[in-house]
Each structure stands twice: as C-alpha cells, then as structure tokens.
Amino acid sequence: MKPSRLLLIWLAILLAIGIVLGALQALDVEVPSSLLSINWGLLLALFALSLLDALRLKRLPSPRVQRQMPGSLALGRWSEIRLEVEHDFDQPLAIQIFDHVPDGLSFENLPLDTELQPGQRSLIGYRLRPLKRGHFTFDTCELNLPSPFGLWSGKRLLNITDHTRVYPDFARLYGGQLLAVDNWLSQLGVRQRQRRGQGMEFHQLREFREGDSLRQIDWKATARHRTPIAREYEDERDQQIVFMLDCGRQMRSQDGELSHFDHALNACLLLSYVALRQGDAVGLSTFASDQPRFIAPIKGEGQLKVLLNGVYDLDSTQCSADYPAAVNQLLARQKRRALVVLVTNVRDEGDEELLSAMTQLGKQHRVLIASLYEERLEDVRLTPVQSLTDALAYCATVDYLNGTARLHEQLRTHGVPIINALPSELGAELVTRYLAWKKSEAL
C-alpha cells in the first residue's frame, strides 16, 4: 500500500501552511491562534480519514482476473495476450494491471489502466514477443486498487498460472498453405531450376504434347489408340531426409535478434515442410548438446508437429562439435539410404575430423553440408582500414576466411557438396538445392 497523489498533495499543502505559520511566529508576527488550531485540526482529520480509508482498502475484495493466451507462440513474432477482469463493486473502479512476464519475453502496453464497470467484464490486452524458445510459466498478475476515498493505492498479487511454449518461427511455414506452393516458394526466394530430365516414378499415360521427348512415347499404347501416347513421370517420392543439427558453440554467433542456432532451426523446419509436402520422410539428429535427440524419419504432415515439439526447447551449448562421434551415432540409427543435411558452421579448426567423418558418412548416404556464413566477417572485410586496430581486425578476418574457403574447397574436391549462406538465406538455399536434386535424379 502506498499513498496516492491526492494524499500527498493535501499533506504538502497543510505542511506548507504550518511552516508559514511557524515562520511568522518566529519573526514575532502576530498570528491568530485560530489559524494554528484549524491547521492542526485539518492535519488530524486528514490522518483519521487516511487511516479509515486504508482500513477500507484492506477489506476490499480483489477483482477476478483470467489470462487468455495461446498455448504456443512463434519466436520473434508479436502475439496478443488478453486479460479478462470482473468485480462485485457497486461503483466503477479504476485499476492498474501489470502482468508479470517471464524473462525471455518482451512486451508492450504494460501496465494497463482500465475502468471496471459494475456487473460487466472488461477485456484488455497487451502484446508479447518471445526472444527465446522454450517453456514459459506465467505465475503472477499484479493489481493496483484505489481506496474508496482515493487516498491510497493497494497492490494485490494474484496467483494466476498459465503455461506456453515458444516454438521456432513456424508461422511462416503454415502461412504457405494459403498460397499456391510455387508462388509461395518464389516469395521465399527459392529458385526452381529447369528440369534436365524426367522423374523416376511412372505417373500416368497421356497424349503426346509439343516439347515431349521421343523416349516418353509408349509405342504399345500408341498402336492401340492410333495416336501418339506419352508416359508421364513424377518426382520420386518416399525418400528420406535426416538433419544433423550442430548444437555446439560454433552455432552461438548472433546476427540480429536470432542466433545462428535459431536460424538453423528455422531453415531445417522450412525444408522439412517442403519435403513432407513432396511425400518424403524427414527426421532429425542433434549432437554437441546436453541431451542429444533423434527423431526417426517419417512421412506425413503430422511429422512437422513432431519435429516442432522435439526441438522447441533445444539450445546451443559450449561443447565442441565431435563430427566422428555424431556420424557413428547416426550410422547406427539410420540404416536406409537418406539425404543427410549437416547444419553447422564450418571453420578451419578440426578440418581433418570433418573431412574424415563426411567421407565415412558418404559411403552409405548422400551428404549435404549447410554452413552458416557470419555476416559480421564480411562487414569487417569491406570496412576501410584507418587505424592499426582496423588493420589487425582486417588481417585476422581475411586469414580466417581464407582458411575456411580452403576447407570448403577440400570438401568439394572429395565429393561433399556444401552450401555457405547467410543465416537469413539458409532456408531458401536448402530448399533450392533439394528441389534441384528432386527434379534431376533420386536423392
């Protein structure tokens, strides 16, 4: 409980009058005794009134509050949280509400000021934006109630427990269902290359069209119908994709509000959505994490929900990536041939281990390395050198980039394809490569 502005103003006025009267008496100025009596009387009356007001405030029942919030939130996206408030008073009540938001979530429009009407429910809201993934618990909602005479403000802490999960930015994924798939992919920046041949699986027979190759003609069907009939193929389905997600310290770099690890998760989920729509099975394996996880590749749109629930609370660690151990674990679990996408930050450290591990993995699976490129390095490289500090930073950056480029070239020489992309562009690059491979040959 704390005094209101009204009470402080009255105290300041009466104290100022008392000081003035006391100063006049000290200067031997005649002051009517009735003024002093009135001033003291007003102070005593204000004290008694404030005490009575405080007691009445203590006895006031707290308004009832219910929090309306979604069970899941998307990382980095604003969401609306609603508070439903009602009370049993006969008079309107002006209150202030502050919802205790857990760390890791930013908010706007708090605290909230609202006037509650008798017999009515008030619905007010504020905006919430998650800055990290995981499970969050809302425990407390704080109310500031005015006393009946407006001399005090009382704080009430209501225990209102709600839970929510913050997932990777999947809102963009589900938004693609509102558009035609081709238009949606082009909006994301995915480039669909011209197909070099036909798919691997027979789809149907149809009339021969301009642009079809002679190899597509089905001569028996042509003889029966006495018109050219062509075979139509579709991209091979029922293939498997497994992500090897690096959770180590190399993924802790920050570009903007999201870490490289969050960008990597978003890219994996984006490609998972596209691959599942293409009829392929998608799985995931993590390494260099506190609790390594493995999600077996399964087909169907329901697998996306399984992936989201399996990775929403994952975080990067301080561990170093052990590529040989991660490959051995995956080979023990994944027997069927698959496209294995290693999502990491390829650096010149540990290059022999990475090359050896990818060579071993490539004997059984098709391998693609998706490496995150740190935008800050390019900024340093392009910044004009104007001091010794700038020169040292430039030389160190160029040396690092040259070492990383040599490792990339070494991997490509040994037949291991690698994508080196900015974090924000990794998802589109992965989908582009996947669709290109789907249209050219079996994965």
N, C-alpha and C positions, 0 to 999 in steps of 0.2 A: 504494500500500500504506500502511495506517495501523494503529497499534496498537489492539488490542481493549480492551474494558473490563477483561477479566481481567488482561491485561498491565499496564495502568495501576494496577490495584488492588495487584498484587504489588509494583510499583515503589514505590507510595506507602507500603506497609507497611514495606518494607526501608529506604527512605529515612527514614521516621519513626523506626525503631529506631536507625539510625545517628545521627540528630540527637540523640536522647535520650542515647545512649551518649557522644557527643561533649560534650554539655552537662554530663553528670555528671563527665567527666574535667576539664572546665574549672573545675568547682566543687571540685576536689580530692577527689571522692568515689571511693573505690576501686572499680574495675570490673574483673572478671575478664577477662584478656586473651583467654580462650577465646571470650567473647561477641563481642568485636570480630572475631575470626578467623571465627567462624561467620557473622556478618553479612556480612563481605566475601566469604566463600565462597558464600553464597546469592546475592549480587549477581552474582558472576562466573558462577555456574551459571545464573541467570536470563538473563544476557547470552548465554551459549553456547546455551542452549535456544531463546531467541528468534531467534538467528541461524540455527540449524538449521531452526527452524520456518518462517522467512522463505524459506530456500532451497527447502524442500519445497513451499511455496505457489507459488513461481515455476515449479516444474516441473509443477504440476497442470494437466492439460488443461482447457480451458474447456468447460462444458456446451453442448450444441447447442440453439438456440432457433429456432423458426419462428413467425412472426406470422400470425395468421389474422384478416383484416379484409375487410369488404365493399369492392368496387370503387367504390361510390358511397355517399355519406352525405347526409342531409337537413339543411339549415340549421336550427339551433336544436333539433334532436332528439337525444336520447341514443341511443348505439349501443354495443354490446358488442364489445370487442377481445379476442381470445384469444391467449395465448402458450403454445405447446407446448414443454416443456423436457424434455430427457433427458440422462443422463450415463453414464459407464462405470465409476464407482467401485464398490468392493465394500461400502462403508458408506453409510448415509444421509447426505445432505448438505443442510444448512440454508443457503439462499442468499437474497439480497435482489435483486430485479429492478426496474430503473427504465427505462421506455421513453422515449426522447427524442421528445416530441410536438412537432410544428412549431407555430410561432406562429400564432394564429388558431383554435386548437382548445383547448377547456378539457377537463379530465379529473378523474376521481375514482378513489380507491383505489390511487394510486401514492405511494410504491414498494410493491411486493408482497413479502411474506415467505412463503416456502414451503419445505417439506422434501421433497427428492427421494429417492425410494426406488430401491435398486439394481434395474436391469433393467426399470424402469417409466417410462412417460411421464407427466409431470404437466401438466395443463391448467389454467391460471389466467387470469384476465381482469381488465380494468378498463373503466371507462365513459368514453366520449368524446362531446363535444358541440361541433359546429362553431359558431363565432361569425362566420365569414365564408365566402363562396363562393369557389370556385376549385380549382386543382390543388395537392395537397399530397404531399410526399415524406417518408417515414419512413426515416432513414438508419441510426440507431444505437440499440442496446439495451445498457444498462449492467447488469453483474452485479457483485455484491459477494460474493466467496467467502471463507469462513473457512479459516484454516490448519489443518493436521491437529491441532495441539495447542491451537488456539483462541486463540493469542496475537496473531494478525494478521488483518486483513481486506484482501483484494486486490480492486482494481477492474479489471474486464475490459470493454472496449468492443468489442462485436460489430457488424460491418457487416452489417446486415440491411435491405435496401432494399425498400420497398413503396410503392405509389402509390395514391392515392384521389382522387376528385373529390367536391366538396361542391356539391350542386345546391340550387336553391330548395326550399322545403318542399313537395315533391311527394307526400309520404306521405299527406297528407290527400286529395289528388286520387285516388290509386289506392284509398284506403280507401272511396271512394264506390261502387266496384264491388261491395262486399259487401252493399249495401242496395238497395232499390228506388230508382230515380232520384228520384221525387217525395219520398220520405221523406228521402233524403239532402240534397236541396236545401232542404227545410224545416229540417233540422238546422243548415244553414249560415246560416239566416236569410233565405233567398231567398223573396220573396213572389210567388206566381204569381197574376196578376190574372185576373179573369173575361174570357173571350174575347168580343170585341164582334161578331165575325162568323165566317166560315169561312176556312180556309186557301186558298191559291191553287192547289194541285195536287189533281187528282182522285185519289181513293184506291180506292174500291170502291162497289158498289151494295148496299144492304141494305134491310130492311123499315123502313117509316116508324115512328118512335118518338115518344112524347109529348115535346114540347119542341122537335122539329124545326120549322123554318120551311117555309112552303109553297114558297119558292123552291128548296128542296132536292129537291122531288118531280121524279122523272124520269117524264114522262107516257107516253112510249112503253113503258118497262118496266112501268109501272103497268097499261097496257092489255093487255100480253101476259100478265102474271101475275094480272090481275084483283084486285090488292091494292096498296095504296099502297107504292111503292118510292121510296126517297130516295137521293140521291147523298151520299157521304161524302168529305169533303176532308181533306187533311192539310196541315200547315205546309209552306211551300215550302222545298225543300232545294237543295243545290248553290249556295248563296250564299257570298260571300267576306267575311272579316273580316281587316283588317290593323291591327295595333297600331303606332302611332307612339310609341316609348318615349323619353322625355327622359332623357338620361344626364348632364345638366349640373348645375351647382352648386345649382340650386333643389331638387334631389332628395336633397341630402346631410343634410337635417334628420334628427334622431334622435328616435324615440318608443319608449322602452323599449330592448330589445336590438337591434331591427332599425331600419335606416334607412328613410326614405321610399322609396328606390330598391328595397330588398328587398321592402317591402310592395307596391310597384307590380308587381314581377316576379311575386309570388305571385298578385296579382289577375289579371294577364294570363294566367297559366297556368290559373287556375281557370276563367275564361271560355273559354279555348281548349279545355279538357276538355269543357265543356258543349256548346260549338258543334260540336266534332268528333263528339260523340255525336248531335247533331241532324242530321248529314250535311253541315254547312257546311265550307268550306275556311278555314284560318287561316294567316296569315303575320305577319311582324314586321319592322319597320324601326326602327333606332336613329339618334339624332342627338345632337350635342353630346358625342360620345365620341371617345376616342383612335383607335379603329378602328371606324367605322360599319359596321353589319351589316344585311343584308337577307335575309330568308327568305321565299321566294315562297309564297303561299297554296296549300296542298294539302289535299285531303280525306284521311280515314282516321285511325285511332287511332295509326298509326305516326308521324304528324306531331307528336304530343306529344313523342315521344322526340327528334325533330329539333329542336324548339324548346328542350327542356331542354339538349341538347348545344350549342345555339347561344348560350345566354345564361348558362350556369352560371358562367362566369368574367368576366362583364361587371361593371363597377363604374362608379360615378359619377365625374365629373371636376370640375375647377374652371372648365370652359368655360361660357360663357353660351349659352342656347338661342337658336339662329338659326332661328325658325319659317319665314320665307320660303324659306330655302335647303333646309330639311328637306322642305317641301311640294313644291318644284320637283323634288327628287330622287325623291320618291315618285310624283309625276305622270309622270315619265319612265319609271318601272319598272312601275307598276300602271296598265294601260290599262283593264281591265274595271272596271265599277262595283262598289264594295265599301262596306262599313261600315268607316270609318276611325276608330279609337278613339285619340285623342291622350291619352296618360297623362303628366301633368305637374303642376306646382304653379303654378297661375295666380296671378300677382301683378299689381299695378297698374303695374309697370315694363314698358315695351315693349308697352303695350296696343294701340297703333295697328298695330304689326307683326303681332301675334297676330290681330287682327280682320281685317286685310287678307289674311293667309295663310289663315285659315279660310274666308273668303268665296271666295277663289280655289279652295280645295280642294272646297268645297261645290258648285261648278258641275259637277263630274264624279262626286263620291262623296257618300255620306251621311256626315255627320261627327258624332261624339260626343266631347266633351271630358270626361275624367275627371281632376278636380283633387283633390289631397290637401290636407286641412284639418289644420293644425297644432294638435294638442290643447293644447299649451302656451299658445297665444294665448287660448284660451277660459278656461284656468285663471287667467291674468293678469287677464282682463276681469272674472271673478267674484270675485277676491280683494279683500277690503275695503281701502280706501286709508287708511293710518295714518301715512304719512310723505311727505316730499317725493319721495323715490325711488319710492315706490309710485305717487304721483300722476303722475310723469313716465312711468313704465312703462305706467300705465293709459291716459294720453292718447295715447302713441305707438301702443299696441296698437289702441285704438279707431279712430285715424286710419288705420292700416294696414288694418283690417278693413273700414272704410267704403270705402276706395279699391278694395279687392278686390271688394266687393259691387257697386260701380258698374260695374266691368269685367264681372262676371258678367251683370249686367242688360243691359249693352250687347250682349254676345254673344247673349243670348237674344232681344233685340229684332231682331237681324239673322238670326234663324232658326237659330242654332247652339246646340243643347241642351248643357247642362253638368251634370255630377254633381259636387257638392262634398261629399266624405265624409272621415271619419276614416280613417287608413291601415288600421286593422284591419277596417274595414267596407267598404272599397272593392270587394273581390271580390264580396261579396253584392249590393252596389248595381249593379255592372256586369251580373251575371247576371240580376238582376231586370229591368233595362231591356231587355236583349237578349231575354229571353223574352216581355216585354210587346210588343215590336215584332214578334217572330216570330208571335205569336198575333193581332195586329191587321192586319198588312199585310206585304208583302215588304220586306226590308231594302234 
